[in-house]
């Protein structure tokens, strides 16, 4: 079975869309991009902190009792860690969790 790119598969349907449907699709796509980027940012930050602490994933797993596979998923932006898991990971890394302002959603009122 040959695979085809998503854009190629959806092009015929998109060709029949009117301006309003295109605008909605573009807005929703931008919003989805923002939401998907959050776990990826968390993963990159966690990986950077782990490397700065000169720890491997298995070493961090042993110290924190968080499975190495879960650490890997989080670092790749695929995990959905609980608050407790994140707190257990941050202590040996010498970092803390912080709330920072998120990008404003595309259609949020000012």
C-alpha positions in Angstrom: 0.0 0.0 0.0 1.4 3.3 -1.0 1.1 6.2 1.4 0.2 9.7 0.2 0.7 13.0 2.0 -2.2 14.4 3.9 -2.3 17.6 1.8 -2.6 15.5 -1.4 -5.5 13.5 0.1 -7.4 16.6 1.3 -6.7 18.8 -1.8 -9.8 17.8 -3.7 -12.2 18.5 -0.8 -10.4 21.8 0.0 -10.8 22.9 -3.6 -14.6 23.1 -3.1 -14.4 25.1 0.1 -15.6 28.7 0.2 -13.7 31.6 1.8 -15.4 31.2 5.1 -14.5 27.5 5.4 -10.8 28.2 4.4 -10.6 31.0 7.1 -12.1 28.6 9.8 -9.7 25.9 8.8 -6.7 28.2 8.9 -7.7 29.6 12.3 -8.3 26.1 13.8 -4.9 24.9 12.4 -3.1 27.8 14.0 -4.8 27.0 17.3 -4.0 23.4 17.1 -0.3 24.2 16.4 -0.3 26.3 19.6 -1.8 23.5 21.7 0.6 20.8 20.3 3.6 22.9 20.9 3.1 23.0 24.7 4.1 19.4 25.4 7.0 19.7 23.0 8.3 22.8 24.8 8.0 21.1 28.1 9.9 18.1 26.8 12.7 20.3 25.4 13.0 22.1 28.7 13.1 18.9 30.7 15.7 17.4 28.4 17.9 20.5 28.6 17.6 20.5 32.4 18.5 16.8 32.5 21.5 17.3 30.3 22.6 20.4 32.2 22.5 18.2 35.4 24.7 15.7 33.5 22.2 12.9 34.0 21.1 10.2 31.5 17.4 9.2 31.3 18.2 5.9 33.1 20.0 7.8 35.9 17.1 10.2 36.3 14.7 7.3 36.3 16.6 5.6 39.1 16.8 8.8 41.2 13.1 9.7 40.8 11.4 6.3 40.5 9.8 7.5 37.2 10.2 4.9 34.5 12.8 5.8 31.8 10.2 5.2 29.1 8.0 7.8 30.7 10.8 10.3 30.8 11.5 9.6 27.2 7.9 10.2 26.2 7.8 13.4 28.1 11.0 14.7 26.6 9.6 13.9 23.1 6.4 15.8 23.8 4.3 12.6 23.8 3.7 12.1 27.5 1.0 13.5 29.7 2.8 13.7 33.0 1.0 14.4 36.3 1.9 17.3 38.5 3.5 14.8 40.9 5.6 13.2 38.2 6.9 16.6 37.1 7.7 17.6 40.7 9.7 14.3 41.2 11.6 15.0 38.0 12.5 18.7 38.7 14.0 18.3 42.2 17.1 16.3 41.2 17.5 18.6 38.1 17.7 21.7 40.3 14.8 23.3 38.5 11.2 24.2 39.5 7.9 24.3 37.8 6.7 27.8 36.9 3.6 29.3 35.3 4.4 31.6 32.4 2.0 33.5 30.2 0.9 31.4 27.2 0.4 32.7 23.7 -3.1 34.2 23.4 -5.5 31.9 21.5 -6.2 33.1 18.0 -9.8 34.2 18.6 -9.6 35.1 22.3 -11.0 38.6 23.2 -8.4 41.1 24.3 
